[in-house]
Amino acid sequence: MSLAERVRKAPSPIHGFGCFAQVSFAAGDHIGTFEGPEVQEDGTHVLWVYDPENGAVARRGANLLRWLNHSEDPNAELRAFELHARRPIAPGEEITIDYSGA
């Protein structure tokens, strides 16, 4: 199943647009990969993660996951650039991450 079949972009009550589930996700399910070119500077839709081998690595989001919004009680988490459900996520629910934990 493609990422576009699993998630969609829609207006968010948190901020601007968000990333919303189109299907159910169980805790631990892989939602998708944050894809995009590697960049060296911060900017719009740039996600920084810490890689033990390379230090801080950043990508400019080029797929639907660029619309992830922050929550202090997120329902998903990134493991490097791989997004996984932290708890069950229902269709129509906004998928959120903790930006400080990315």
C-alpha positions in Angstrom: 0.0 0.0 0.0 1.4 3.4 -1.0 2.0 6.2 1.4 -0.9 8.2 -0.3 -3.2 5.3 0.5 -2.2 5.4 4.1 -2.1 9.1 4.9 -3.4 12.4 3.4 -2.8 16.1 3.8 -5.7 18.1 5.2 -6.3 21.3 7.2 -5.1 20.9 10.8 -6.5 22.3 14.0 -2.9 22.4 15.3 -1.3 24.4 12.5 -1.9 25.0 8.8 -2.0 21.6 7.2 -1.4 18.2 8.8 -0.9 14.6 8.0 -4.0 12.4 8.7 -4.4 8.6 8.8 -6.5 7.1 6.0 -6.3 3.6 7.5 -5.9 2.2 11.0 -2.5 1.8 12.5 -1.6 -0.4 15.4 1.1 0.5 17.9 4.5 -0.2 16.3 3.2 -0.2 12.7 5.4 1.4 10.1 3.6 4.4 8.7 6.1 5.6 6.1 9.6 7.1 5.4 10.2 10.8 5.6 11.7 11.3 2.1 13.5 14.2 0.5 16.9 15.5 -0.4 19.6 15.8 2.3 20.2 19.5 3.2 22.7 21.3 5.3 20.5 24.2 6.6 17.3 24.5 8.4 14.1 25.7 6.6 10.5 24.9 5.8 9.7 21.2 6.0 13.3 20.3 7.1 13.6 17.4 9.6 16.8 16.9 11.6 17.6 13.5 13.1 20.6 12.3 15.0 22.5 9.5 13.3 25.1 7.8 15.6 27.5 7.4 12.6 27.0 10.8 10.9 25.7 13.1 13.7 22.9 15.4 12.8 21.4 14.7 9.4 18.6 16.8 7.7 16.2 16.2 4.9 13.8 18.6 3.2 10.4 16.8 3.2 9.3 15.8 -0.3 6.4 13.5 0.5 3.2 13.7 2.6 5.1 13.2 5.8 6.4 16.8 5.5 3.0 17.8 6.9 3.6 16.2 10.3 2.8 18.6 13.2 4.2 18.7 16.7 2.4 17.4 19.8 3.6 17.0 23.4 1.6 13.8 23.4 2.4 12.4 19.9 0.8 9.3 18.5 3.8 8.5 16.2 7.6 8.6 16.5 10.5 8.7 14.1 13.3 6.2 14.2 15.8 7.9 12.0 13.6 8.9 9.0 11.1 6.0 9.5 7.8 6.9 11.1 6.1 4.4 13.4 2.8 4.5 15.4 3.4 4.9 19.2 -0.2 3.8 19.9 -3.2 2.9 17.8 -4.2 5.6 15.3 -7.7 5.7 13.8 -8.6 6.7 10.3 -9.1 10.5 10.2 -6.8 11.1 13.2 -4.0 13.6 12.7 -0.6 11.9 12.9 1.8 13.9 15.2 5.4 13.7 16.4 7.4 15.4 19.2 9.7 17.7 17.2 12.2 17.6 20.1 12.4 13.8 19.8 13.1 13.6 16.1 
